[in-house]
Amino acid sequence: MPPHVSVRDVNRTFGQRENPLRVLDGVCLDIEAGSICLVVGASGSGKSTLLNVIGGLDRPDAGTITIGGHTITGFDDRRLTRFRRDEVGFVFQFYNLIPNLTVRENVAVCAQLVRDPHDIDALLADLDMADQAHKFPAQLSGGQQQRCAIARALVKRSRLLLCDEPTGALDYATSGRLLAVLERVNQRLGTTIVIVTHNAALAGMAHQVVEIRDGRIVRDEANPTPSAAADLEW
Amino acid sequence: MGARRSWREFRSALARYLALVALVVLGVGIVVGFAAGSLASLEGIVSARESGRLADGEFTTLAPLSDPQTDAVVALGVEVESAPTLDVRGDGRVVRVLPLPVDLNRPTLAWGRLPEASGEVVVEQLHAAARGLGAGDRLALAGRTFTVVGAGSLPHYSLSVPTPDAPVADPAGFGWALVTGTAFDALSDADPNAVVHGYAFRLEGATEGRLRAHLQGLAVDPDAVRNPLLARALRHAEAWDAPIRYPLLATFLPATDNLRVTSASDDALITTRVAAVAGVLMLGLVGFVLAAFSRDRITREGTVIGTLYALGFSRARVTRQYLGLPLAVTGAGASAGVVVGHLIAPALTGMSTGYYSQPALDFAPRWPVVAAALVVPVGLVAAVNLGVLREGLRQTPLALLRPQPSEGGASGLRLRGWPFGLAFRVRQAVRAAGSLALLAAGLMLSILLLVFGVGGRASVESYVAAAERATTAHHTYALQLPDLDRPPPDAHLAVALPMRVVGPGGDALLLGVDAGARHVAVDVEHLGPLDVAVSGDVAAKFGVGVGDPLTLQEAHGDLSWAFTVAAVGPGGDGLVAYTRREHATALLDPAQVAFIAALGSDGWLATGTPPPPRPQPAASGFYNAVLADAEVAFDPDRGVTHTSRADVLAGVRQFRGLMDTTTGTIVGAAALMAVLVLGVLTKMVIGRQRYAIALMKAFGWSDREVDRLYLDVYAVVVAGAVAVGLPVSHLVLGPVWRTMISNVSAGVPFVLPVPDAVVVAALVLVSYAVVRWASGRNLRRVPVTEVLKFRE
């Protein structure tokens, strides 16, 4: 069975010609469908850039990226938009909710994009957010906001969930509960989840752990026996 | 450092700031243009009046004042100067020839010099320009050839139109020419009956009422009358000792009652006031747009400001940093606007008051105007921005460093069950309510100006059409001495009495006609002696309707009558109140009527039959006006004034021509303002929501879908502004328009026909379409990677 995500020889350079900064340097990576892949690395290592090029938010300078059989590196803006709409869900470190929309409306932003979205109320209930459905982001805790962001990413039945430092702005207990949510999503829906984090302690819950340093993958290991999220400690 | 940051901010949002500068230049430029122009006009009028010694009034007589009569007038305490005129016709033009004034109503030369030899002439400046007459050119007048030695204007402006009731000046068709006294005498000797014996007077102790009463008491001296018909009549009357005394005074017009004199300064004053009101509105709008920018900038740079606070910068210093750019932009725009305003002032002044043939105006900058044009916008922007900055900077450094997402006033809105698209747009509208309100205000102002421009043109157009419909008589004659026994065949006879409308002020003609008469659009059959049916023009100009009182005073006397408006006609036929012929005749001096009756071809002068001992007005037979389809050959000695349909229509078309440039400028400026306000605010709101837009794109919303979600609300605002702005503007502009055209001798109601309303709506919608297209491009350029940079 082909990998859900396949990254081949991807380069990405920022900055001007006289002072270029190569953030991704010949990155190759495969991620199996239905797995949880953890990408760890220090600040500036290139892990977020890798996530962005996989999600079609950014374009690599060289190399190919294939998602679910589609080589997205050849896509124009229109097809890339279509790809993001159909295939990917994003969860950001700072939740990135639209502040003047309620929780339910924030989730509806993505539900509008597909023909057969999840039932928003059921999804919110599943994420223990039913009581918060008509509140605004400013009225929620950090954990609640992140769960709203997850609901938003999942509602369009995306097969790939890309999470950029999802616990970066959360305290320990809230982070634990959030990771449990992601684990449950992976198990129940079979969603492929890529989590970028600098917290190596989360590696225990992943099926695959990738370490990136100075734009190169220095470790790519499988974890045949991942731990339950609730058992993680850091 | 603050200046460097401001410069970088300016460069990073160059298009936006340039649009703002353009908005300021447009606002200040138009206001300064009108203000500088009307001030120059006012000063020019006052200066010309003083240097030319504007007379306190003018009167005309049927025969020249004799020396004893002149001495008697002077003895009252009046300076009086003979100012006869002679109309010379030819090539479809009328040139009113005057001898060079000595002391009163002296001309101001635009170029050249005054006539010194009998073969020299000075021509009215607009007429000279229209005919392309320059120094040394030849001008033929009544068979004599004159050399043009100068061009200029007269301070009383009365001679900008051939007759007081002509709607507007037509410099190509009418003008005056000043010649030496000798040359004038030679011309008048050749055609003595065409001379109008005019006098200019200046009160030096006497009152206007006393002078008028004295002049009304003077009778025509048969020996002084040059009109042979009149002279013969008077001599016969004397010989038979007939109880007939013909008054010498023909017209008496104090300068304060002369609409052409007062309107020149009234127009300039009105223009100044309109400019002031428009200026406050436009600059207020500009101030608030700039304030919205400042608020936006503070929001965007909250973390920078928080950092500056944290580093120990004082609030005052930060305020100064953020106030600098809007003030610099406003100052630069206002300075450029002052320059532009002074450049366009001559054109704007020419449009509004040029038809008075004013002397050359001095458009040098007036420092109060310059100071106000700089201080008001900068002060306004400073005040509004200071308020916004204080509110924005009131937060603690921590709150600025870590801004918390706000629902932007959306929490009060419960939209459960609403379709997503609608709920999203409603929440966006609530979030950007301030900007949208500003946008609506800017659009309403633009619509007001557009309605003024388009409606003004439509009103004049509609008046031209009405005049073409209503002016069915091809030839209209006014006769001082009609032949009552031989009325012209197939002509419609009428009694015309020049009147003044008591209360609103202004001239109107009381016209007595026969029931069912052709060329008259109203039915007078059932009118009582004190009923009138007024033309639509009278109704529009003086604001009267059926059942309203209308008091008319004889134009050159003291008698007045309180009429009741019994009907209102369709309009286009001028300022006319219609009554039955016999009712109008009953208002005349019976002696005068009897005198005219005697002058008939079959009257007692011709037959030699003595007059009745007590002359009675020949009520039903009297007329002094004739409306005819074909030209009538009247004896010129009967004092005939002829107006053709073509003359009337040329006058109203000239009025339309005058309005075209004004309305074009206003419409262009208003449309540009709509585009600028729409464009600037839309760009700002898009800029403020770049992150959210990028986020939507990251989720997979297409450019087109995002465009609709974010920009559709503007369509609603634009549609709402049009729906509200059109009727409100129409309502507001009705009375404003009436005041603005008070100098025009016609009732032109302000109308906005449906097609023109559609044009205004289309102009706004086209402006919106342009902005929407540009904004759509702007929105498409928001990169999806924006989502990786900031958060809201």
Interface residues (C-beta under 8 A of the other chain):
Chain A: S48 N52 G55 L57 D58 D77 R78 T81 R82 F83 R84 R85 D86 V88 F90 F92 F94 N96 L97 I98 P99 N100 L101 E105 A108 V109 C110 A111 Q112 L113 H134 F136 P137 A138 Q139 R152 K156
Chain B: Q404 P405 S406 E407 G408 G409 A410 S411 R414 L415 R416 F420 G421 A423 F424 R427 Q428 V430 R431 A692 L695 M696 K697 A698 F699 G700 W701 S702 D703 V784 T785 V787 L788 R791 E792
